Amino acid sequence: MIAFLTLHLRLPGCTSLKEKRGRIQPFMHRLRREFNLSVAELDLQDAHQQAVIGCVMLGNDAAFLQAVLEQVNHWAEGNWPHGDVWDSRVEILHE
C-alpha cells in the first residue's frame, strides 16, 4: 500500500521564491528526519506565498499508515512557524 499526505501551506509575507525555498526546505528536511518519509514540493513552485508539500509512506497495514500520516499532519500544523496549513489530505492506495 502507498499512503500520501498532501499539505497546502501558506507563507504570508514571503516576497520571493528564494525566501520561500529558505522557509520550506528546512521544514521538509525535518519531516524526513522526524518521520522517515519521502517528501517533495508538489505544486505552486512559482507562487511566493503558497506551497504544496507531499509526504509518502509504503506499508502493508492501511490503519497504521493512516495513523502515522495523521500524526505527521498534526505535527506539521503545530511546527510550521511561517504561516499555517490551509488544507491537508491523506490518501491510501491499495494494490
C-alpha positions in Angstrom: 0.0 0.0 0.0 1.1 3.5 -0.7 0.0 6.4 1.6 0.1 10.0 0.6 -0.3 13.2 2.8 -0.7 16.4 0.9 -0.1 19.7 2.8 -1.1 23.1 1.4 1.0 25.6 3.2 0.5 29.4 3.4 3.6 31.7 3.7 2.3 35.2 4.4 4.7 38.0 3.8 7.0 35.9 1.6 8.2 38.1 -1.2 10.5 35.9 -3.3 10.9 32.3 -4.4 14.4 32.3 -2.8 12.8 33.3 0.6 10.1 30.6 0.1 12.7 27.9 -0.5 14.6 29.0 2.5 11.4 28.5 4.6 10.1 25.2 3.2 13.4 23.3 2.7 14.3 23.1 6.4 10.6 22.1 7.1 10.8 19.3 4.5 14.1 18.1 5.9 12.7 17.9 9.4 9.7 15.9 8.2 12.1 13.4 6.6 14.2 13.2 9.7 11.3 13.0 12.2 9.1 10.6 10.4 11.3 8.7 7.9 9.1 9.9 4.9 9.7 10.7 1.3 8.9 14.5 1.0 8.7 16.8 -2.0 7.3 20.1 -3.1 4.5 19.1 -5.5 2.8 22.2 -6.7 2.7 26.0 -6.7 6.5 26.2 -7.2 6.2 29.7 -8.7 3.9 31.1 -6.1 5.6 33.1 -3.4 3.1 32.7 -0.6 1.9 29.1 -1.0 3.4 25.7 -1.3 2.0 22.1 -1.7 4.1 19.5 0.1 3.6 15.8 -0.4 4.7 13.1 2.0 4.7 9.4 1.1 5.0 6.1 3.0 4.8 2.5 2.0 3.5 -0.3 4.1 1.2 -3.3 4.4 -1.2 -2.0 7.0 -3.6 0.7 5.9 -4.7 1.6 9.5 -1.0 2.1 10.6 -0.3 4.2 7.5 -3.4 6.3 8.1 -2.5 6.8 11.8 1.1 7.8 11.1 0.2 10.3 8.4 -2.5 11.8 10.6 0.3 12.2 13.3 2.5 13.8 10.7 -0.3 16.2 9.7 -0.9 17.2 13.4 2.9 17.7 13.9 3.1 19.9 10.7 0.2 22.1 11.9 2.0 22.7 15.2 5.5 23.1 13.8 5.0 25.2 10.6 6.2 28.6 12.0 5.9 30.6 8.8 2.1 30.6 8.4 -0.5 27.9 8.6 -1.6 24.7 6.9 -4.5 25.6 4.7 -5.5 22.1 3.8 -4.4 18.6 4.2 -5.5 15.3 2.8 -4.5 11.6 3.4 -5.0 9.0 0.7 -4.2 5.3 0.8 -3.8 3.4 -2.4 -4.4 -0.4 -2.2 -2.7 -2.6 -4.8 
